[in-house]
Amino acid sequence: RRGSDNTTTNIAPLSAGGVANAGAQDSFCAGTTCLITIIYDQSGRGNHLTQAPPGGFRGPETNGYDNLASATGAPVTLNGQKAYGVFVSPGTGYRNNKVSGSATGDAAEGMYAVFDGTHYNGGCCFDYGNAETNSLDTGNGHMEALYYGDNTAWGSGSGSGPWIMADLENGLFSGVNPKNNAGDPSISYRFVTAILKGQPNQWAIRGANAASGSLSTYYNGVRPANGYNPMKKEGAIILGIGGDNSVSAQGTFYEGVMTTGFPSDATENAVQANIVAAKYATTSLTSGPGLTVGASISLRATTPGYDTRYLAHTGSTVNTQVVTSSSATLLKQQASWTVRAGLGNSACYSFESRDTPGSFIRHNNFVLVLGANDGSKQMHEDATFCAQSGLNGQGNSIRAWNYPTCWFRHYDNVGYAARNGGVHFFDAAGSFNNDASWVVSTGFA
């Protein structure tokens, strides 16, 4: 669904069983923002995923629904053809509570997914799989879903994570031991194949590099004790959230399948070979006029009546101010930024203050602030932004890497990471494209 007129279009595969038509997607979304409203089931059963409703936890959208993902936030190529995944920021989630044909009770099932192995956190819970049908925690064993991340509140694997684990409700399990399975390794692949399967008193976790090689088995054995044998699966499908709509996790989903029955290792090995043959690869996260790492730049607003104002800061507040070549030296420094390789993802950028070296523009509760680089993963991700072609046709629009639905926007002369038509006052749709487009020039200082 595009932001310019709220119309929707369906993006179909280029051919049966092939890659989605990214060209049609790019054309439809050109010059505006775009969201994924439906993830279509390919089985013919109509088990489509849509915006997750509130449950035990409420989402950030109107009436407690979860956010929708950016339609263009996770570009990749498969055999050289561009396609988009689903970039899940905290607060984003998809669900279907009325599914046809999924496993329930203690019935056997299997599932696989391809994830971005570098996009994760410790929030609960970046899941894909079988969950409760009422969006509430209904007890141990009522879920069976793949989890990816480095949450250690329940179980963990070897090293510091992230790990492939199973969310079985009220526990993330790496094996039969509820706390740790040293055989479940930390993963560092850019593209990860994750597999989970279960049948009466047996379940397994398997994984691999989705770009090369074969699957390894990280656990295969009996169910955990204390309510997980027999299982009590309910059959809903979730993506990006926990069974009770826990919404604090992040991750990226590229493809996945759930099936009834207990797949053989040989079947899963064939799936992995097919995934490797698809040749997942990264592609550019930026577009529009290029930025040069190391250069000093200034960012001029393009909104009519405000186009003499530049992105600047006063203390920790990021704002816009009128700046000219005859302005005071300090103001020119405050309106100048050194382009750095993205602290959280080097394929994008971070913007370091010229007058306060070591401090960067970051978003905090969707407000742009100047913050010192404390070395934390959260700070690095919050201070990473991807420059795109200007939404209004001028210069660049700059979106947050870890919230690709959110863009640099000036509103009442203050800087925000704003979502077109979102729930905050600074998300107002009026003048969004103008307010979120900036002309980049050589820095004043």
Buried (B, 14 or more C-beta within 10 A) or exposed (E): BBBBEEEEEEBEEBEEEBBBBBEBBBEBBEBBBBBBBBBBBEEEEEBBBBBBBBBBBBBBBEEBBBBBBBBBBBBBBBEEBBBBBBBBBBBBBBBBBEBEBBBBEBBBBBBBBBBBBBBBBBBBBBBBBBBBBBBBBBEBBBBBBBBBBBBBEBBBBBBEBBBBBBBBBBBBBBBBEBEBBEBBBBBEBBBBBBBBBBBBEBBBBBBBBBBEEEBEEBBBEEBBEEBBBEBBBBBBBBBBBBBBBBBBBBBBBBBBEBBBEBBEBEBBBEBBEEBBEBBBEBEEBBBBEEBEEEEBBBBBBBBEEBEEBBBBBEEBEBBBBEBEEEBEEEBBBBBBBBBBEBBBBEBBBBBBBBBBEEBBBBBEEBBBBBBEBEEEEEBBBBBBBBBBBBBBEBBBBBBBBBBBBBBBBBBEEBBBBBBBBBEBEBBBEEBBBBBBBBBBEEBBB
